[in-house]
Amino acid sequence: MNVIEIAKQVIQTEIQGLDYMSSRIGVEFKQAIDVILSTHGRTIICGMGKSGIIGKKIAASFASTGTPSFFMHPGEAFHGDLGMVKPEDVFIAISNSGETDEVLKLLPFLRDNGNYIIAITGKSDSTLAKYAHCNLDIAVPKEACPLQLAPTTSTTATLVLGDALTVALMDKRDFQPENFARFHPGGNLGRRLLSKVRDEMITELLPIVDINDSLVNVINTISSGKLGLTLVSENNVINGVITDGDLRRAIETNMRDSFDLKAKDIASFSPITIDESASLVIADELMDRLFVTSLLVKSGVDIIGVIKK
């Protein structure tokens, strides 16, 4: 079998495994969601080996979407980290076999501490599944590994179940983009949602012409300003704008008479504006909706800058 056929076979095996798992999602999934939503504590996720790696991803997804969560290594937990576990915390233990010794050793403490235990296992009759308050079943017909040794389909199933939990919790919390941005201030989405127009607008060396300036001066000002536009002022008050597009249309319409035009003959005196306190996302949406690449920024009734796409 060539490598392309192997790849397709692995993918199909894992798709079949996910279909199998999906068909058996039931009341215990809802039970887990309800418990996580109702707790005043954190959701702690624990697992060894490959399960631990998947657990770290699930914990990270939870934390970034409104569910306070962190990953705890079972070995470290057994040697002191259990001190971080509060009685109100929900504890998710991941073990495909349900018999991982390092995880099972934690169960007596968790029960005594009053923690709600959610198991994620591939065997509903395992020790972990029976000991937990609810078990989320990740059993799959077979691994994609031809030797049925390396966790493949089972780890994919665990990852996808974690995503299902994450999205269900987001839905129940009515988690919105602005909430996501609060936890991702370093990302582009976070910057656009949390930053205001005033943080990104251009206010220095703005290109400005008087309403009586000639077409030549308008062209030179737009070129030197490098914003694709020039502001238009009357009695030192900015009240209009001329864009590259306005300039082209005026020349196409007037042809040889174009150079007799003044700025006031070309300018738009009802320019599209946005308040300096608006978010960058609102500014982006407005520019997209109106098919423009810049907006004039207002503070009160005064135009004070330009925001570019």
NORSULHU-V571285 format. One line per field, one symbol per residue. phi: phi as a letter, one per 40 degrees, with the letter a starting at -180 (. if undefined). burial: # if it has 9 or more other C-alpha atoms within 8 Angstrom, else .. A space follows every 50 residues. Layout:
phi: ???
burial: ???
This chain:
phi: .cccccdccccccccccccccdcbcaccccccccccccccbcbbbbabfc cccccccccccdccbgbdaacbccccccbhccccccdcccbbbbaccgbc dccccccdcccccgccbbcbbcbcbcdccccccabccbdbdacccccfbc cbcccccccccccccdcccdcccfcbdccccccbcccccccccccbdccb ccbcfccbbcccccddcccccccccfbgabcbbbfgbcbaabbdcccccc ccccfccdcccbdccbcccbccbaccccccccccccccccfbbabcbbbg bccbabbbc
burial: .....#..###.##..##.##...#..##.###.##..#.########.# ########################.###..#....#.############# .###.##..##...##########.#####.#########..###..#.. #########.###.##.###....#..########...#########... #....######.###.###.##..#..#######...#######.##..# #......#..###..##...#..###.###..##..##.....######. ..#####..
